[in-house]
């Protein structure tokens, strides 16, 4: 039987011995407390009839207490927002998650470091573009008078309203996300590949292994813990899709597929000032994400003995 490991707390002498490291930790702790934990106090708004003038504590409690949660699920938009969010997240997980891994594996095969660094820099540069710029590029490329339609019309084809048709929204949204984040997301996999000992490759080369076999039997197995951890985090954020790009890409024609939980919260929270209702929707979203994260972590721990916590 396995023995339970006892948690060993640091003594005062051990802390004082390397106090400089703990001093460096203070800014990060303060940031987490101020920007990550202190705002949780505002979740009380979801259970109150929040009035700005009265403040959070002085505002009356909602009657019934789950009034705004019931209000959300009683609206027709709730089903569409949840469904659209889940569909886009799952499609992104299936399509977009493997691409940075494949890109990192291919980039690792380039022998010349100068070319490798140049390609890597070019690939993660789009990550630093704002969503406004990305959506502007999408408009220039795929609008009715965009580059793609001009090429189609010039070659005798018919124009397609990419930015207006609902069936093209997810393709443009996920495709632009892949282009925007592929290089940046590949950085952690590139770092994991860099940490692999050259002895493995030398032994495989001596045994006559091809490049594909080295990728298949050395690279992928050794970075698998990193892949699993990143997959758990990705699954844990399955309900979290930033509202900025989706909101900017929305129009009257594609709202049926582009209305997400995040865009809905933005509209009811900031545009119509329904703070309690928007907080309730956001809280529901966070709780679902937390449950999915815990479940994915437990499954990964049982299946591969790799987990975040």
C-alpha beads as a LAMMPS data file, in Angstrom:
LAMMPS data file: protein, C-alpha beads

309 atoms
308 bonds

1 atom types
1 bond types

-500.0 500.0 xlo xhi
-500.0 500.0 ylo yhi
-500.0 500.0 zlo zhi

Masses

1 110.0

Atoms # bond

1 1 1 0.000 0.000 0.000
2 1 1 1.122 3.501 -0.744
3 1 1 2.073 5.613 2.224
4 1 1 0.479 9.008 2.506
5 1 1 2.976 11.797 2.168
6 1 1 2.776 14.395 4.897
7 1 1 2.813 18.036 3.949
8 1 1 5.980 19.605 5.294
9 1 1 5.685 23.280 6.173
10 1 1 8.694 25.551 5.993
11 1 1 10.173 26.659 9.261
12 1 1 10.942 30.280 10.077
13 1 1 14.674 29.591 9.704
14 1 1 14.175 28.163 6.220
15 1 1 12.141 31.195 5.175
16 1 1 14.676 33.663 6.589
17 1 1 17.503 31.772 4.907
18 1 1 16.209 32.731 1.453
19 1 1 14.072 35.741 2.332
20 1 1 15.056 37.514 -0.899
21 1 1 13.026 35.020 -2.928
22 1 1 9.936 35.629 -0.811
23 1 1 10.351 39.388 -1.199
24 1 1 10.346 38.913 -4.977
25 1 1 7.150 36.891 -4.567
26 1 1 5.294 39.749 -2.832
27 1 1 4.363 41.743 -6.003
28 1 1 2.872 38.616 -7.614
29 1 1 0.901 37.818 -4.455
30 1 1 -0.384 41.381 -4.214
31 1 1 -1.438 41.300 -7.866
32 1 1 -3.312 38.026 -7.334
33 1 1 -5.032 39.308 -4.188
34 1 1 -6.051 42.658 -5.683
35 1 1 -7.030 41.627 -9.205
36 1 1 -7.980 37.941 -8.847
37 1 1 -9.419 37.421 -5.353
38 1 1 -10.704 40.805 -4.190
39 1 1 -13.091 41.170 -7.206
40 1 1 -14.804 37.923 -6.098
41 1 1 -16.466 40.058 -3.458
42 1 1 -18.571 41.494 -6.273
43 1 1 -20.183 38.094 -6.969
44 1 1 -22.685 38.983 -4.230
45 1 1 -24.319 41.252 -6.825
46 1 1 -25.716 38.135 -8.544
47 1 1 -27.933 37.526 -5.490
48 1 1 -28.988 41.158 -4.950
49 1 1 -31.077 43.823 -6.617
50 1 1 -27.968 45.920 -7.067
51 1 1 -28.313 49.679 -6.959
52 1 1 -25.259 51.777 -7.825
53 1 1 -26.090 54.560 -5.370
54 1 1 -26.713 52.144 -2.511
55 1 1 -23.607 50.047 -3.102
56 1 1 -23.176 46.301 -2.904
57 1 1 -23.855 45.685 0.782
58 1 1 -26.683 48.213 1.123
59 1 1 -28.538 46.882 -1.928
60 1 1 -31.478 44.601 -1.071
61 1 1 -31.294 40.843 -1.574
62 1 1 -33.111 39.505 -4.602
63 1 1 -36.466 37.866 -3.958
64 1 1 -36.214 34.979 -4.631
65 1 1 -32.458 34.673 -4.086
66 1 1 -31.870 32.953 -7.455
67 1 1 -34.080 35.431 -9.277
68 1 1 -31.546 36.399 -11.942
69 1 1 -30.395 32.838 -12.605
70 1 1 -34.031 31.867 -13.272
71 1 1 -34.426 34.950 -15.428
72 1 1 -31.456 33.919 -17.558
73 1 1 -32.700 30.373 -18.148
74 1 1 -36.200 31.628 -18.896
75 1 1 -34.980 33.714 -21.845
76 1 1 -34.790 32.226 -25.332
77 1 1 -31.352 33.737 -25.882
78 1 1 -29.861 31.627 -23.059
79 1 1 -30.107 28.357 -24.983
80 1 1 -28.628 29.913 -28.133
81 1 1 -25.782 31.624 -26.234
82 1 1 -24.828 28.462 -24.334
83 1 1 -25.107 26.278 -27.449
84 1 1 -23.046 28.667 -29.604
85 1 1 -20.377 28.957 -26.922
86 1 1 -20.085 25.182 -26.500
87 1 1 -20.023 24.502 -30.247
88 1 1 -17.310 27.094 -30.990
89 1 1 -15.256 25.928 -27.986
90 1 1 -15.457 22.257 -28.968
91 1 1 -14.635 22.990 -32.599
92 1 1 -11.693 25.141 -31.500
93 1 1 -10.525 22.369 -29.176
94 1 1 -10.644 19.717 -31.912
95 1 1 -9.285 21.849 -34.760
96 1 1 -7.068 24.487 -33.165
97 1 1 -5.480 22.645 -30.223
98 1 1 -3.343 20.179 -32.263
99 1 1 -2.040 22.826 -34.687
100 1 1 0.487 24.506 -32.310
101 1 1 1.778 21.033 -31.383
102 1 1 2.254 20.070 -35.042
103 1 1 3.836 23.455 -35.761
104 1 1 6.268 23.046 -32.846
105 1 1 7.222 19.516 -33.973
106 1 1 7.866 20.697 -37.542
107 1 1 9.759 23.792 -36.405
108 1 1 11.961 21.609 -34.206
109 1 1 13.112 19.722 -37.313
110 1 1 14.706 22.823 -38.853
111 1 1 18.435 22.532 -38.304
112 1 1 19.432 26.131 -39.020
113 1 1 18.699 28.160 -35.899
114 1 1 18.485 31.458 -37.766
115 1 1 15.696 30.236 -40.025
116 1 1 13.987 28.564 -37.060
117 1 1 13.971 31.765 -35.001
118 1 1 12.766 33.838 -37.957
119 1 1 9.807 31.535 -38.628
120 1 1 8.970 31.433 -34.917
121 1 1 9.028 35.232 -34.638
122 1 1 6.821 35.661 -37.714
123 1 1 4.372 33.020 -36.445
124 1 1 3.718 34.572 -33.031
125 1 1 3.697 38.202 -34.193
126 1 1 -0.097 38.128 -34.943
127 1 1 -0.740 37.329 -31.268
128 1 1 0.150 40.920 -30.375
129 1 1 -2.403 42.384 -32.783
130 1 1 -5.566 43.737 -31.221
131 1 1 -8.867 42.091 -32.073
132 1 1 -9.943 45.309 -33.771
133 1 1 -7.062 44.976 -36.226
134 1 1 -7.756 41.262 -36.773
135 1 1 -11.445 41.887 -37.499
136 1 1 -10.461 44.741 -39.839
137 1 1 -8.229 42.309 -41.751
138 1 1 -11.104 39.808 -41.924
139 1 1 -13.376 42.560 -43.301
140 1 1 -10.830 43.623 -45.907
141 1 1 -10.280 40.022 -47.014
142 1 1 -13.790 38.547 -46.824
143 1 1 -16.344 41.355 -47.134
144 1 1 -18.580 41.702 -50.202
145 1 1 -15.981 43.974 -51.828
146 1 1 -13.043 42.220 -50.192
147 1 1 -9.963 40.692 -51.735
148 1 1 -11.314 37.123 -51.870
149 1 1 -14.571 38.130 -53.547
150 1 1 -12.731 40.313 -56.058
151 1 1 -10.550 37.328 -56.980
152 1 1 -13.619 35.099 -57.320
153 1 1 -15.458 37.643 -59.467
154 1 1 -12.357 38.252 -61.577
155 1 1 -12.039 34.538 -62.302
156 1 1 -15.694 34.257 -63.347
157 1 1 -17.055 32.952 -60.042
158 1 1 -19.748 34.288 -57.766
159 1 1 -19.211 36.422 -54.702
160 1 1 -19.948 35.055 -51.241
161 1 1 -21.038 37.182 -48.291
162 1 1 -18.580 35.583 -45.884
163 1 1 -19.006 38.161 -43.117
164 1 1 -22.812 38.103 -43.241
165 1 1 -23.763 34.466 -43.757
166 1 1 -24.212 32.585 -40.431
167 1 1 -22.572 29.418 -41.790
168 1 1 -19.272 31.238 -42.324
169 1 1 -19.035 32.902 -38.900
170 1 1 -17.472 29.955 -37.059
171 1 1 -15.044 29.283 -39.906
172 1 1 -13.802 32.873 -39.888
173 1 1 -13.766 33.080 -36.098
174 1 1 -11.849 29.836 -35.505
175 1 1 -9.603 30.309 -38.540
176 1 1 -8.557 33.788 -37.444
177 1 1 -7.968 32.490 -33.905
178 1 1 -5.639 29.802 -35.245
179 1 1 -3.708 32.350 -37.297
180 1 1 -3.555 34.740 -34.353
181 1 1 -2.533 32.315 -31.580
182 1 1 -0.767 29.388 -33.275
183 1 1 2.777 30.705 -32.909
184 1 1 2.330 31.969 -29.377
185 1 1 0.686 28.743 -28.162
186 1 1 3.495 26.744 -29.736
187 1 1 6.113 28.423 -27.528
188 1 1 5.505 26.118 -24.550
189 1 1 5.736 23.022 -26.769
190 1 1 8.926 24.336 -28.365
191 1 1 10.359 24.817 -24.868
192 1 1 9.396 21.230 -23.973
193 1 1 11.082 19.936 -27.138
194 1 1 14.219 21.945 -26.373
195 1 1 14.482 20.222 -22.987
196 1 1 14.738 16.748 -24.603
197 1 1 18.248 15.309 -24.294
198 1 1 20.169 15.021 -27.620
199 1 1 21.215 11.518 -26.536
200 1 1 17.788 10.208 -27.550
201 1 1 18.191 11.527 -31.086
202 1 1 21.747 10.236 -31.383
203 1 1 20.699 6.743 -30.302
204 1 1 17.726 6.804 -32.691
205 1 1 19.916 7.970 -35.595
206 1 1 22.385 5.159 -34.944
207 1 1 19.481 2.688 -35.002
208 1 1 18.429 4.064 -38.405
209 1 1 15.277 5.918 -37.315
210 1 1 13.879 8.406 -39.814
211 1 1 12.796 11.937 -38.874
212 1 1 9.166 10.880 -38.748
213 1 1 10.024 7.955 -36.451
214 1 1 12.001 10.281 -34.158
215 1 1 8.986 12.570 -33.936
216 1 1 6.655 9.636 -33.336
217 1 1 8.716 7.744 -30.762
218 1 1 10.786 10.470 -29.074
219 1 1 9.271 13.933 -29.422
220 1 1 5.575 13.159 -28.910
221 1 1 5.973 10.751 -25.928
222 1 1 8.378 13.097 -24.109
223 1 1 6.212 16.195 -24.500
224 1 1 2.998 14.289 -23.765
225 1 1 2.831 15.533 -20.113
226 1 1 2.932 19.124 -21.408
227 1 1 0.261 18.333 -24.018
228 1 1 -2.028 16.805 -21.374
229 1 1 -1.603 19.752 -18.984
230 1 1 -2.357 22.254 -21.748
231 1 1 -5.359 20.171 -22.821
232 1 1 -6.736 20.204 -19.266
233 1 1 -6.404 23.999 -19.126
234 1 1 -8.034 24.318 -22.543
235 1 1 -10.952 22.125 -21.485
236 1 1 -11.269 24.118 -18.255
237 1 1 -11.795 27.264 -20.336
238 1 1 -14.297 25.697 -22.693
239 1 1 -17.017 28.175 -21.712
240 1 1 -14.689 31.173 -21.781
241 1 1 -14.594 32.889 -25.151
242 1 1 -13.573 36.511 -25.258
243 1 1 -16.407 38.775 -26.333
244 1 1 -14.284 41.290 -28.255
245 1 1 -13.788 39.498 -31.576
246 1 1 -17.219 37.838 -31.586
247 1 1 -18.885 41.171 -30.791
248 1 1 -16.951 42.978 -33.525
249 1 1 -17.835 40.265 -36.063
250 1 1 -21.530 40.339 -35.178
251 1 1 -24.158 41.795 -37.473
252 1 1 -27.889 41.420 -37.945
253 1 1 -27.463 38.406 -40.228
254 1 1 -25.208 36.156 -38.133
255 1 1 -26.415 36.837 -34.575
256 1 1 -28.084 33.431 -34.425
257 1 1 -24.635 31.778 -34.347
258 1 1 -22.454 34.622 -33.065
259 1 1 -24.309 35.399 -29.827
260 1 1 -22.116 33.902 -27.091
261 1 1 -22.392 33.988 -23.305
262 1 1 -19.605 36.568 -23.176
263 1 1 -21.221 38.874 -25.755
264 1 1 -24.586 38.499 -24.025
265 1 1 -23.067 39.428 -20.653
266 1 1 -21.406 42.462 -22.241
267 1 1 -24.674 43.645 -23.754
268 1 1 -26.878 43.205 -20.691
269 1 1 -24.179 44.265 -18.238
270 1 1 -22.699 47.383 -19.805
271 1 1 -25.127 48.457 -22.510
272 1 1 -28.356 48.030 -20.527
273 1 1 -26.835 48.348 -17.018
274 1 1 -28.416 45.106 -15.714
275 1 1 -25.502 44.449 -13.377
276 1 1 -27.107 41.784 -11.181
277 1 1 -28.360 39.834 -14.189
278 1 1 -24.988 40.021 -15.983
279 1 1 -23.138 38.948 -12.814
280 1 1 -25.467 35.960 -12.413
281 1 1 -24.788 34.853 -15.998
282 1 1 -21.041 35.311 -15.527
283 1 1 -21.119 33.354 -12.250
284 1 1 -22.988 30.496 -13.923
285 1 1 -20.352 30.456 -16.662
286 1 1 -17.488 30.359 -14.141
287 1 1 -19.057 27.570 -12.065
288 1 1 -19.558 25.417 -15.175
289 1 1 -15.930 26.032 -16.191
290 1 1 -14.722 25.060 -12.720
291 1 1 -16.730 21.816 -12.751
292 1 1 -15.404 20.907 -16.216
293 1 1 -11.829 21.704 -15.137
294 1 1 -12.058 19.482 -12.043
295 1 1 -13.617 16.651 -14.067
296 1 1 -10.992 16.892 -16.826
297 1 1 -8.189 16.993 -14.265
298 1 1 -9.537 13.885 -12.490
299 1 1 -9.939 11.966 -15.754
300 1 1 -6.391 12.886 -16.843
301 1 1 -4.989 11.845 -13.464
302 1 1 -6.683 8.444 -13.636
303 1 1 -5.842 7.848 -17.295
304 1 1 -2.248 9.063 -17.427
305 1 1 -1.245 9.932 -13.829
306 1 1 -0.736 13.536 -15.003
307 1 1 -2.760 16.370 -13.522
308 1 1 -2.626 20.018 -12.539
309 1 1 -3.656 19.413 -8.922

Bonds

1 1 1 2
2 1 2 3
3 1 3 4
4 1 4 5
5 1 5 6
6 1 6 7
7 1 7 8
8 1 8 9
9 1 9 10
10 1 10 11
11 1 11 12
12 1 12 13
13 1 13 14
14 1 14 15
15 1 15 16
16 1 16 17
17 1 17 18
18 1 18 19
19 1 19 20
20 1 20 21
21 1 21 22
22 1 22 23
23 1 23 24
24 1 24 25
25 1 25 26
26 1 26 27
27 1 27 28
28 1 28 29
29 1 29 30
30 1 30 31
31 1 31 32
32 1 32 33
33 1 33 34
34 1 34 35
35 1 35 36
36 1 36 37
37 1 37 38
38 1 38 39
39 1 39 40
40 1 40 41
41 1 41 42
42 1 42 43
43 1 43 44
44 1 44 45
45 1 45 46
46 1 46 47
47 1 47 48
48 1 48 49
49 1 49 50
50 1 50 51
51 1 51 52
52 1 52 53
53 1 53 54
54 1 54 55
55 1 55 56
56 1 56 57
57 1 57 58
58 1 58 59
59 1 59 60
60 1 60 61
61 1 61 62
62 1 62 63
63 1 63 64
64 1 64 65
65 1 65 66
66 1 66 67
67 1 67 68
68 1 68 69
69 1 69 70
70 1 70 71
71 1 71 72
72 1 72 73
73 1 73 74
74 1 74 75
75 1 75 76
76 1 76 77
77 1 77 78
78 1 78 79
79 1 79 80
80 1 80 81
81 1 81 82
82 1 82 83
83 1 83 84
84 1 84 85
85 1 85 86
86 1 86 87
87 1 87 88
88 1 88 89
89 1 89 90
90 1 90 91
91 1 91 92
92 1 92 93
93 1 93 94
94 1 94 95
95 1 95 96
96 1 96 97
97 1 97 98
98 1 98 99
99 1 99 100
100 1 100 101
101 1 101 102
102 1 102 103
103 1 103 104
104 1 104 105
105 1 105 106
106 1 106 107
107 1 107 108
108 1 108 109
109 1 109 110
110 1 110 111
111 1 111 112
112 1 112 113
113 1 113 114
114 1 114 115
115 1 115 116
116 1 116 117
117 1 117 118
118 1 118 119
119 1 119 120
120 1 120 121
121 1 121 122
122 1 122 123
123 1 123 124
124 1 124 125
125 1 125 126
126 1 126 127
127 1 127 128
128 1 128 129
129 1 129 130
130 1 130 131
131 1 131 132
132 1 132 133
133 1 133 134
134 1 134 135
135 1 135 136
136 1 136 137
137 1 137 138
138 1 138 139
139 1 139 140
140 1 140 141
141 1 141 142
142 1 142 143
143 1 143 144
144 1 144 145
145 1 145 146
146 1 146 147
147 1 147 148
148 1 148 149
149 1 149 150
150 1 150 151
151 1 151 152
152 1 152 153
153 1 153 154
154 1 154 155
155 1 155 156
156 1 156 157
157 1 157 158
158 1 158 159
159 1 159 160
160 1 160 161
161 1 161 162
162 1 162 163
163 1 163 164
164 1 164 165
165 1 165 166
166 1 166 167
167 1 167 168
168 1 168 169
169 1 169 170
170 1 170 171
171 1 171 172
172 1 172 173
173 1 173 174
174 1 174 175
175 1 175 176
176 1 176 177
177 1 177 178
178 1 178 179
179 1 179 180
180 1 180 181
181 1 181 182
182 1 182 183
183 1 183 184
184 1 184 185
185 1 185 186
186 1 186 187
187 1 187 188
188 1 188 189
189 1 189 190
190 1 190 191
191 1 191 192
192 1 192 193
193 1 193 194
194 1 194 195
195 1 195 196
196 1 196 197
197 1 197 198
198 1 198 199
199 1 199 200
200 1 200 201
201 1 201 202
202 1 202 203
203 1 203 204
204 1 204 205
205 1 205 206
206 1 206 207
207 1 207 208
208 1 208 209
209 1 209 210
210 1 210 211
211 1 211 212
212 1 212 213
213 1 213 214
214 1 214 215
215 1 215 216
216 1 216 217
217 1 217 218
218 1 218 219
219 1 219 220
220 1 220 221
221 1 221 222
222 1 222 223
223 1 223 224
224 1 224 225
225 1 225 226
226 1 226 227
227 1 227 228
228 1 228 229
229 1 229 230
230 1 230 231
231 1 231 232
232 1 232 233
233 1 233 234
234 1 234 235
235 1 235 236
236 1 236 237
237 1 237 238
238 1 238 239
239 1 239 240
240 1 240 241
241 1 241 242
242 1 242 243
243 1 243 244
244 1 244 245
245 1 245 246
246 1 246 247
247 1 247 248
248 1 248 249
249 1 249 250
250 1 250 251
251 1 251 252
252 1 252 253
253 1 253 254
254 1 254 255
255 1 255 256
256 1 256 257
257 1 257 258
258 1 258 259
259 1 259 260
260 1 260 261
261 1 261 262
262 1 262 263
263 1 263 264
264 1 264 265
265 1 265 266
266 1 266 267
267 1 267 268
268 1 268 269
269 1 269 270
270 1 270 271
271 1 271 272
272 1 272 273
273 1 273 274
274 1 274 275
275 1 275 276
276 1 276 277
277 1 277 278
278 1 278 279
279 1 279 280
280 1 280 281
281 1 281 282
282 1 282 283
283 1 283 284
284 1 284 285
285 1 285 286
286 1 286 287
287 1 287 288
288 1 288 289
289 1 289 290
290 1 290 291
291 1 291 292
292 1 292 293
293 1 293 294
294 1 294 295
295 1 295 296
296 1 296 297
297 1 297 298
298 1 298 299
299 1 299 300
300 1 300 301
301 1 301 302
302 1 302 303
303 1 303 304
304 1 304 305
305 1 305 306
306 1 306 307
307 1 307 308
308 1 308 309
